[in-house]
Amino acid sequence: MTGMVSNPFSTRHTRPGSIAPLDATGRPVDLDVLLDRLHGFGGTAAIVGPHGSGKSTLLTHLAPRLERDGRRAPRIRLHSSADIPAAWSAIHRAAPGDTVCIDSWECTGRLVGGLLRILARVTGRHLLVTSHHRVGFPELVQCTTSPALLRAIVGGLPKHGVWLGKVIHAEDIDQAFANHGGNLRESLYELYDRFEAAASPIQCVGGDGSIDHAGPTSIHRKIHESADGFSYVGAPERNLG
């Protein structure tokens, strides 16, 4: 059955922009309410939440909405302090009134982050950032997760009527959520692996001649952990913020 269906947890279906922003109950987020709140803050604010709570997804959906009035909303993702020059350049190149969207603001650190905020303020640029903790910006929204949210995300993936409840079950979703402490990104990694294991069972023979029926899952997890999730076609990227 699953041979006819590509893995619904692959990158193209789960990366930021592919999944609609949902709140902790699994209901759609009202982006217009958030934009009104952002304007009330003067155009600068932070989306705050732990790893894998949907911050990047929300930022990805908000940025195009910010551009509807003709302003630009360039997006920068920071992976480490080495990416700080790119953030500085994006703010410098933006026009007054533009909103520079910066993912993983905590990578800037307190000192450099303060300098970037000064640069944005004196040049008339706005900042919309994501962070794992409070960083001194007005808080636009606090992202939280729940099993209901993960179930809603899974239920919105392609062809769920074919595989949901047959290949991936409700208990698989709840177990993945529990295994990763509510981190949606890691939960989706695990569900990717579970789907692959069900779709393409591989028996791994150990040194003692025994057969390891959990082979596919263990193999995929090693790839995720050693190569940051980018090492093979279709692998779930580090998504959802």
N, C-alpha and C positions, 0 to 999 in steps of 0.2 A: 504493500500500500504506500509506504513512504518513498519508494523508489520513484514515484511520479511527482513528488513534491520536494522542491529545494528547501534547504534548512531555513525556516522562517526566522530564526534568531541570528542570521548572518548580518554582516555590516550594513548592507544596503537597506535592511528593514529596521535596524535598531539604532543607527547613528542619529545624532542630534539633527532635527529637522524632519526625520522620517516618522517619529513618534509624536503624537499630539501632546501638548503639556497638560498633565492631569494633577489634581490635588491629591492629598493623602487618602481621600475616600475613593479615588478613581474617577472623579467627575472632572469634566473639562475646566481648565482655568480660564477665567474671563480676562483676556488680555487688555481689553479696553479699561477695565477697572484698574489694572496695574499701571497702564500708561497715564491715567488720570492721577494716580498716586505719585508716579514719577514726576510729572509736571508740577505737582504740589510741592515736591522736594526741590524744585528748581532745576530739574533735569539730571541730577547726579544722585546715584543710589547704588546699593549692593544687593545682590541675591545671595543669601547665606544658607549654608547647609553642609552636612557631612559628605564624604565621598559617596558617589553614586546615588545622589538624592534627586537628580533631575535639573541641576542648576544650568548646565550647558544646554540642555534641551530647551529650557525656558528662554535663555538668552538668545538662542538661535531663532526662536519664533518671535521674540520681541523686536529684534533688530530690523527686520523688514517693515514692521509696523511703524517704527520710528522714521522710516524713510518716506512715508506716504505724503508728508507735508513738504517734500522737496529737499529736506536735509539729508546728509549722509550719515551712515552708522557703520563705519568700518569695524571689522571684528579681528581681534588678535587673541591667540591662545598662547599662554605662557606655560612652558614645561619646566623651566628652571630660571635662575637668575641670568643665564646666558641669553635669554630672550628679551631682557629688559630694553636693550637698544631698539628693538622692533616696536615696543610699546611707546617709547619716547618719540620715535619717528612718526608713528601713527597719529599721536596727539599733535605733533608739530605740523604735519601735513594737513590735518583737518581744518575746515573753515570754521569761523565763529558760528556757534549755534549747532554744529554737528555733535553727535553723541558717539564717542569712541567706546566700543564694547570690548572689554578685556576679561578673558576667562582665566581663572586661577590667579587673581590679584595677589594672593598671599605670597607668591613667588617674588614680589618686588621688595618685600621687607619693609620695616617701618620707615627707615630713612629715605630710601629711594622712592617708596610709595608716596611719602609726603612731598617730595620734590615733584613727582609727576602730577600730584593734585594741584600744587602751586602753579605749575606750567599750564594745566588745563584751565584753572580759574582765571589767571591773568590774561590768557589768550581767548577767553570766551567759549571754550569747549566744555562739553558735558562728558561725564564718565558713567557708564553702567557696567559694573563689574560683578564677577562671582568670586566667592571666597568661602573657605571652610569654616571661618570664624569671623567675628566682627572686626572690622578694620577701620572704624571711625566714620564710615559713610552712613547716611540715613538708610535704614533697612527696608528695602522694597518688599521683600517677602522672605520668609523662613521656610526652606524646603524640608519636608519630612517625608518619610516613607511608611508603608504599611503593607501587609500581605494583600489587602484589597487593591492597593495601587498596582502591585506587581501582577495580580490576576487580571486587572483591567488592561494593562499593557499587553500581556500575552493574548488576551482575548481580542485585541485589535490587530494582531499580526496576520499576514496574508494566509488565506485558505484555512483559517482556524477551524472551520467546520469539518475539515477532513481529518486533522490530526489531534485537535484538542479533545481530551477525554479518551483518546485511543492510543496515541503515542506519548503525549505529555498529559498527565493527569493533575487534578487539583492538588493532590498530596505532593506531587513533584514540585509544583510551584511554591507551596508553603514550605517544603523542606529546603529548597534552594534559598528562599528568603531567610530562613532561620540559620542555615549554614554560614551565611555571609553577613549576619548581623544587620540586615536591612539594606545592605548595599545593592542597589538595583543593577548596577553594571556587572558586578561579580555574579549576581544571581542569573542574569541573562547569559553569562559565559557558561555557567553550569548547565543551564537548560539547553544551550547550543550543543554541549557535549552529550547530554542525555539523548537529544534528538538524533545526533550522529550515531551514537551507540545503538539506538533502536533501528535506524535506517540502514546502517552498514556494519553489522556485527563483525568484529575481528577477534579471533582467538589468539592470544599471545602465549606462546609456550615458554615457560620459565626454564631455568637451568636444570631443574630437577625433573623436567619433563611434564610438569603440571601445566594445566591450561588456566590462564587468567581471563575470565569472562569480562572483567572490568577494564580490559586493555584499552579500548578506544577512549574512555573517559580519562584514564590516567595519562594517556599520551597527550591528549589535547590540553589537559591542565598544565602539563609541563611546558608546552609551547606558550600558553598564555603567560605563565609566570616568568619564563626565561627571556621572552622576546617582547613583552609588553603588549601582546595581543595583536601584533601587526605582521606576523611572519608567514601567513599563508592566505591564499585567496579565499575570501568569504569569512575570514575570522572576524568576530565582533571586535571593533576597535574600542578604545577606552572612551566610552560614550556616557551620556546621561549626567555628566558632571559629578 
